Amino acid sequence: MTAPRIVITGLGGICALGTNTPAIWEGMREGRSAIGPIDNPDLHDVKVRVGAQIDQLPDHGIDHRRLVTMDRFSLLAVIAAKEALAQSGYAVSQENTGRIGAVVGVGVCGWEAIEHSYRSILLEGKPRANIFSVPRAMPGAAAGQVSMNLGLRGPVFGATSACSSSNHAILAAADQIRLGRADMMLAGGTDAPLIYGILKGWEALRVLASETCRPFSADRQGLVLGEGAGMVVLETFEHAQARGATILAELAGGGMTADASDIVAPTVEGPTAAMQACLAEAGLSPEDVDYINAHGTGTKANDKIETEAIRRVFGKAADKLSVSSTKSVHAHCLGASGALEMIACVMAIREGIVPPTAGYRQADPDCDLDITPNVARRRPVRVALSNGFAFGGTNAVLAVKAVEKG
């Protein structure tokens, strides 16, 4: 039996580039970096104070009684989910609510609540934590809050695999539809890591850039952290067609692998196998792919190894690929990264524009791909890949393509 085709009918996003998908795509397309000084008085002795911070949240209309139960990462997820569902044109009702669910990827958790509890109890001497500390902090809270705010009673759960969480969440959501457990799923990721404890942890790893993120550039210093959320609406092609929905792109397939090697150091073999598995599931050849939104973190190790993995998978076809890392403008939003980068992939297909890798200054012979330096490029994009590689060696690659009738 042929597996049903899964399509994307809604996009939602919020990050430092903008508070909705059109604004985010405009920033990506322009190569306009949203990386800058973090405006947070509670960073204490953090040395690296550069990040991609959301300046002001939009008017989200969430009631205060619900808002106090939500950490920032959950709030961002709900904002993105509302936008995605609105674009899909689907109204949740008592008749269909049990057939709609959500999977939300998270790289960290509600660290805002955790840090507040530590400080209030250990430093300020308060006798107890906030009553909502646990429901605000738990990694699955974002998925639960999306379901409560949108009234979704189908399969709802979180996915956590560090920086590949979004891609895993999208693939897991697609599986719920293929298995007949749901007719429609919201999926994506969220994170809000611009907090003292998280920044101190990343600072200790010595991979943070002091200025900005310059993926694939020989003078790259490392990654920059950002906050944000991204969501997509998934359904079958037949379901979308029957209700007259605008289909944005087709989720052609995915590949998931593990390095089984080192908790932080990447391998070439894991990402290579993930891209190969993705192409195989999607029924695509290397020559079919026009654009890769690279994991592209801006660290010396990642960019070199990702380049080698792409070369291994695509061979001579790699010379015709357009590659870019939009982390150069929205930074590394951890669990949200893959979902934000899905916006880049879908819109590249729809508009025939490859967003650039911003901040590029110097060629690196170890990164000898067409990484679309600094300026967007017009070209037909039939198929795009989104790479997600994470600490722990967990890899997830998605393929999206232009929709064919039939």
C-alpha positions as CSV (number, residue, x, y, z in Angstrom):
1,M,0.0,0.0,0.0
2,T,1.4,3.4,-1.0
3,A,2.0,5.8,1.9
4,P,-0.2,8.9,1.8
5,R,1.5,12.1,0.6
6,I,2.0,14.6,3.4
7,V,1.8,18.3,2.6
8,I,2.3,21.6,4.4
9,T,-0.6,24.0,4.5
10,G,0.5,26.5,7.1
11,L,3.6,28.2,8.4
12,G,4.1,30.1,11.6
13,G,7.2,31.6,13.2
14,I,8.7,34.1,15.6
15,C,12.3,35.0,16.2
16,A,14.6,38.0,16.3
17,L,14.0,38.5,12.6
18,G,10.3,39.1,13.1
19,T,7.1,38.1,14.8
20,N,5.5,36.3,11.9
21,T,6.5,34.2,8.8
22,P,6.5,37.0,6.2
23,A,8.8,39.2,8.4
24,I,11.1,36.2,9.1
25,W,11.3,35.3,5.4
26,E,12.0,38.9,4.4
27,G,14.9,39.1,6.9
28,M,16.3,35.8,5.6
29,R,15.9,36.8,2.0
30,E,17.7,40.1,2.6
31,G,20.5,38.5,4.7
32,R,19.7,41.0,7.4
33,S,21.3,39.7,10.6
34,A,19.2,40.0,13.8
35,I,22.2,39.2,16.0
36,G,23.3,41.8,18.5
37,P,23.8,42.6,22.2
38,I,21.4,40.8,24.5
39,D,19.3,43.2,26.5
40,N,18.9,41.3,29.7
41,P,19.9,42.8,33.1
42,D,20.0,39.3,34.7
43,L,23.0,37.9,32.8
44,H,25.2,38.7,35.8
45,D,28.8,37.6,35.0
46,V,28.1,36.2,31.5
47,K,31.0,37.2,29.3
48,V,29.5,36.5,25.8
49,R,26.5,38.8,25.6
50,V,25.7,38.4,21.9
51,G,22.5,36.7,20.7
52,A,19.4,37.0,18.6
53,Q,16.7,38.3,20.9
54,I,13.1,39.1,20.1
55,D,12.7,42.8,20.9
56,Q,9.0,42.8,21.5
57,L,6.3,40.1,21.5
58,P,3.2,40.7,19.3
59,D,-0.2,41.0,20.8
60,H,-1.0,37.4,21.4
61,G,-4.3,37.7,23.2
62,I,-3.6,35.0,25.7
63,D,-5.5,35.4,29.0
64,H,-3.4,36.3,32.0
65,R,-4.6,33.2,34.0
66,R,-3.1,31.0,31.3
67,L,-0.1,33.2,30.7
68,V,1.2,32.7,34.3
69,T,1.3,28.9,33.7
70,M,3.6,29.4,30.7
71,D,7.4,29.8,30.4
72,R,8.7,31.9,27.5
73,F,9.5,28.9,25.3
74,S,5.8,27.7,25.5
75,L,4.5,31.2,24.7
76,L,6.6,31.4,21.6
77,A,5.4,28.0,20.5
78,V,1.7,29.1,20.9
79,I,2.3,32.3,18.9
80,A,3.8,30.4,16.0
81,A,1.2,27.7,16.2
82,K,-1.7,30.2,16.0
83,E,-0.2,31.8,12.9
84,A,0.4,28.4,11.2
85,L,-3.2,27.2,11.9
86,A,-4.6,30.6,10.7
87,Q,-2.8,30.3,7.4
88,S,-4.0,26.8,6.9
89,G,-7.6,28.1,6.9
90,Y,-8.7,25.2,9.1
91,A,-11.2,25.8,11.9
92,V,-11.0,23.5,15.0
93,S,-14.4,22.3,16.1
94,Q,-16.0,19.8,18.4
95,E,-16.4,17.5,15.4
96,N,-12.7,17.5,14.4
97,T,-10.7,18.3,17.5
98,G,-9.9,14.7,18.3
99,R,-8.3,14.3,14.9
100,I,-5.9,17.2,15.2
101,G,-2.7,17.1,17.3
102,A,0.7,18.7,17.9
103,V,4.3,17.6,18.3
104,V,6.7,20.3,19.5
105,G,10.5,19.9,19.6
106,V,12.4,21.5,22.4
107,G,16.2,21.6,22.8
108,V,16.2,22.7,26.5
109,C,13.1,23.3,28.6
110,G,11.5,26.1,30.6
111,W,14.8,27.3,32.1
112,E,13.3,30.6,33.0
113,A,11.2,29.0,35.7
114,I,14.1,26.8,36.9
115,E,16.4,29.7,37.3
116,H,13.8,31.8,39.1
117,S,13.2,29.0,41.5
118,Y,16.9,28.5,42.2
119,R,17.5,32.2,42.8
120,S,14.4,32.8,45.0
121,I,15.1,29.7,47.2
122,L,18.9,29.6,47.4
123,L,19.8,33.3,47.1
124,E,16.7,35.1,48.4
125,G,15.8,32.6,51.1
126,K,12.2,32.1,50.0
127,P,10.6,29.0,51.5
128,R,9.0,27.6,48.4
129,A,9.0,27.7,44.6
130,N,6.4,29.2,42.4
131,I,3.4,26.9,42.2
132,F,3.7,26.6,38.4
133,S,7.4,25.9,38.4
134,V,7.0,22.2,37.3
135,P,4.4,22.7,34.6
136,R,6.3,25.7,33.2
137,A,9.7,24.0,33.2
138,M,8.8,20.5,31.7
139,P,10.0,20.0,28.1
140,G,6.6,18.8,27.1
141,A,4.9,21.9,28.3
142,A,5.1,23.7,24.9
143,A,3.1,20.9,23.2
144,G,0.5,20.9,26.0
145,Q,0.1,24.6,25.8
146,V,-0.3,24.6,22.0
147,S,-3.1,21.9,22.4
148,M,-4.8,23.9,25.2
149,N,-4.7,27.2,23.4
150,L,-5.9,25.8,20.1
151,G,-8.2,23.2,21.4
152,L,-6.4,20.2,19.9
153,R,-7.3,16.8,21.4
154,G,-5.5,14.4,19.0
155,P,-2.0,13.1,19.5
156,V,0.0,15.7,21.5
157,F,3.6,15.3,22.8
158,G,7.0,16.8,22.9
159,A,10.2,15.7,21.1
160,T,13.6,16.5,22.4
161,S,16.9,15.8,20.6
162,A,18.9,19.0,21.1
163,C,19.4,20.9,17.9
164,S,17.5,18.4,15.7
165,S,14.4,18.5,17.8
166,S,12.3,20.4,15.2
167,N,13.0,18.0,12.4
168,H,12.3,15.0,14.6
169,A,9.0,16.6,15.7
170,I,7.9,17.2,12.1
171,L,8.7,13.6,11.1
172,A,7.0,12.2,14.2
173,A,3.9,14.3,13.4
174,A,3.9,13.1,9.8
175,D,3.9,9.5,11.2
176,Q,0.8,10.1,13.2
177,I,-1.1,11.1,10.0
178,R,0.3,8.1,8.1
179,L,-0.7,5.7,10.9
180,G,-4.3,7.1,10.8
181,R,-4.1,8.6,14.3
182,A,-4.8,12.1,13.1
183,D,-6.0,14.0,10.0
184,M,-3.9,17.1,10.7
185,M,-0.9,17.9,12.9
186,L,0.9,21.0,14.0
187,A,4.6,20.4,14.3
188,G,7.8,22.3,14.9
189,G,10.0,23.5,17.7
190,T,10.7,26.2,20.2
191,D,13.4,27.5,22.6
192,A,14.2,30.5,24.7
193,P,17.8,30.0,25.8
194,L,19.0,33.6,26.4
195,I,19.1,33.1,30.1
196,Y,22.0,33.2,32.6
197,G,22.3,29.5,33.3
198,I,22.0,28.4,29.7
199,L,24.5,31.0,28.4
200,K,27.0,30.1,31.2
201,G,26.7,26.5,30.1
202,W,27.4,27.3,26.5
203,E,30.1,29.7,27.4
204,A,31.9,26.8,29.2
205,L,31.8,24.8,25.9
206,R,33.9,27.5,24.3
207,V,31.9,27.4,21.0
208,L,30.2,30.8,21.3
209,A,31.2,33.6,18.9
210,S,32.0,36.9,20.5
211,E,30.8,39.0,17.5
212,T,28.4,37.2,15.1
213,C,27.8,33.9,13.4
214,R,29.7,33.5,10.1
215,P,28.9,30.0,8.8
216,F,31.4,28.5,6.4
217,S,33.7,31.6,6.4
218,A,37.3,30.8,7.2
219,D,37.3,33.4,10.0
220,R,34.2,32.0,11.7
221,Q,34.4,32.0,15.5
222,G,31.5,29.8,16.5
223,L,27.8,29.8,17.0
224,V,25.4,32.4,18.4
225,L,22.3,31.5,20.4
226,G,18.9,32.9,19.6
227,E,15.3,32.5,20.7
228,G,12.2,31.6,18.7
229,A,9.7,29.1,17.5
230,G,8.5,27.7,14.2
231,M,5.5,25.6,13.3
232,V,4.0,23.9,10.3
233,V,0.6,22.4,9.6
234,L,0.7,18.9,8.1
235,E,-2.0,16.9,6.5
236,T,-2.4,14.5,3.6
237,F,-2.6,15.8,0.0
238,E,-6.1,14.4,-0.3
239,H,-7.3,16.0,2.9
240,A,-5.9,19.4,1.9
241,Q,-7.3,19.1,-1.6
242,A,-10.8,18.1,-0.4
243,R,-11.1,21.2,1.7
244,G,-9.7,23.5,-0.9
245,A,-6.6,24.4,1.1
246,T,-3.6,26.2,-0.4
247,I,-0.7,23.7,-0.4
248,L,2.6,25.3,0.2
249,A,4.9,22.4,-0.3
250,E,5.1,18.6,0.1
251,L,7.0,16.9,2.8
252,A,8.7,14.4,0.6
253,G,10.6,12.4,3.2
254,G,13.1,12.3,6.0
255,G,16.1,10.6,7.3
256,M,17.1,9.9,10.9
257,T,20.4,8.5,12.2
258,A,22.7,8.5,15.2
259,D,26.5,8.9,15.3
260,A,26.8,6.6,18.3
261,S,30.2,8.2,18.9
262,D,30.7,11.3,21.0
263,I,28.3,13.5,23.0
264,V,29.5,16.8,21.4
265,A,31.9,16.0,18.6
266,P,30.2,15.3,15.2
267,T,31.1,12.6,12.8
268,V,30.9,12.6,9.0
269,E,29.2,9.2,8.8
270,G,26.0,10.1,10.8
271,P,25.0,13.2,8.8
272,T,26.0,11.4,5.5
273,A,23.7,8.5,6.4
274,A,20.8,10.8,7.4
275,M,20.9,12.6,4.1
276,Q,21.1,9.4,2.2
277,A,18.2,7.9,4.1
278,C,16.2,11.1,3.5
279,L,16.8,10.9,-0.3
280,A,15.9,7.2,-0.3
281,E,12.6,7.7,1.6
282,A,11.7,10.6,-0.7
283,G,12.5,8.7,-3.8
284,L,15.0,11.4,-4.9
285,S,18.4,11.3,-6.5
286,P,21.2,13.7,-5.6
287,E,20.6,15.5,-8.9
288,D,17.0,16.3,-7.9
289,V,18.0,18.6,-5.0
290,D,18.5,22.3,-5.7
291,Y,18.9,23.8,-2.2
292,I,20.2,22.6,1.2
293,N,19.5,24.7,4.2
294,A,22.6,23.6,6.1
295,H,22.9,23.0,9.8
296,G,25.7,25.5,9.4
297,T,26.3,26.5,13.0
298,G,29.5,28.5,12.4
299,T,31.8,26.3,14.4
300,K,35.0,25.0,12.9
301,A,34.1,21.4,13.3
302,N,30.4,21.5,12.1
303,D,30.9,23.4,8.9
304,K,33.9,21.4,7.8
305,I,32.2,18.0,8.5
306,E,28.9,19.1,7.1
307,T,30.6,20.1,3.8
308,E,32.4,16.7,3.6
309,A,29.1,14.9,4.3
310,I,27.3,16.8,1.5
311,R,30.2,16.0,-0.8
312,R,30.0,12.3,0.0
313,V,26.2,12.2,-0.6
314,F,25.9,14.4,-3.7
315,G,29.2,13.8,-5.4
316,K,29.5,15.8,-8.7
317,A,25.9,17.1,-8.1
318,A,27.2,19.1,-5.1
319,D,28.7,21.6,-7.5
320,K,25.2,22.5,-8.7
321,L,23.7,22.8,-5.3
322,S,22.9,26.1,-3.6
323,V,23.7,25.9,0.1
324,S,23.1,28.4,2.9
325,S,22.9,28.7,6.6
326,T,20.1,31.1,7.8
327,K,21.6,30.7,11.3
328,S,23.7,33.6,10.1
329,V,20.7,35.9,10.6
330,H,18.4,34.3,13.2
331,A,21.2,32.5,15.1
332,H,21.0,29.0,16.6
333,C,17.6,28.8,18.2
334,L,18.3,25.2,19.4
335,G,15.0,23.3,19.4
336,A,13.4,25.9,17.1
337,S,16.1,26.0,14.5
338,G,14.8,23.3,12.2
339,A,11.3,24.7,12.1
340,L,12.5,28.2,11.4
341,E,14.7,26.8,8.6
342,M,11.7,25.0,7.2
343,I,10.3,28.5,6.5
344,A,13.4,29.1,4.4
345,C,13.0,25.8,2.5
346,V,9.3,26.2,1.8
347,M,9.6,29.9,0.7
348,A,12.7,29.1,-1.4
349,I,10.6,26.7,-3.3
350,R,7.6,29.0,-3.6
351,E,9.5,32.1,-4.6
352,G,12.5,30.7,-6.4
353,I,14.9,32.5,-4.1
354,V,17.8,31.0,-2.1
355,P,18.4,33.0,1.1
356,P,22.1,33.9,1.7
357,T,24.6,33.0,4.3
358,A,25.2,36.4,5.9
359,G,28.4,37.6,7.3
360,Y,30.6,35.6,5.0
361,R,34.1,37.2,4.5
362,Q,36.7,34.7,3.7
363,A,36.8,31.4,1.6
364,D,37.6,28.2,3.5
365,P,39.0,25.4,1.3
366,D,37.4,22.9,3.8
367,C,34.0,24.4,3.0
368,D,34.1,24.4,-0.8
369,L,30.4,24.6,-1.6
370,D,28.3,27.3,-3.1
371,I,27.1,28.7,0.2
372,T,25.3,31.7,-1.3
373,P,27.5,34.3,0.3
374,N,25.8,37.5,1.6
375,V,23.3,38.0,-1.3
376,A,20.2,35.9,-2.1
377,R,20.1,34.1,-5.4
378,R,17.2,33.6,-7.8
379,R,17.0,30.1,-9.1
380,P,14.2,27.5,-9.5
381,V,14.0,25.3,-6.4
382,R,12.1,22.1,-6.9
383,V,13.5,20.3,-3.9
384,A,15.1,21.5,-0.7
385,L,16.7,19.7,2.1
386,S,16.9,20.9,5.7
387,N,19.8,19.5,7.8
388,G,19.6,19.1,11.6
389,F,22.6,17.6,13.4
390,A,22.8,17.7,17.2
391,F,24.8,17.1,20.3
392,G,24.4,13.4,21.2
393,G,24.9,12.6,17.5
394,T,21.2,12.7,16.7
395,N,20.6,13.6,13.1
396,A,17.4,14.4,11.3
397,V,17.1,15.6,7.6
398,L,13.9,16.7,5.9
399,A,13.1,16.9,2.2
400,V,10.4,19.3,0.9
401,K,9.4,19.7,-2.7
402,A,7.1,21.7,-5.0
403,V,3.7,20.1,-5.1
404,E,2.8,18.0,-8.2
405,K,-0.9,17.5,-9.0
406,G,-2.4,14.0,-8.9
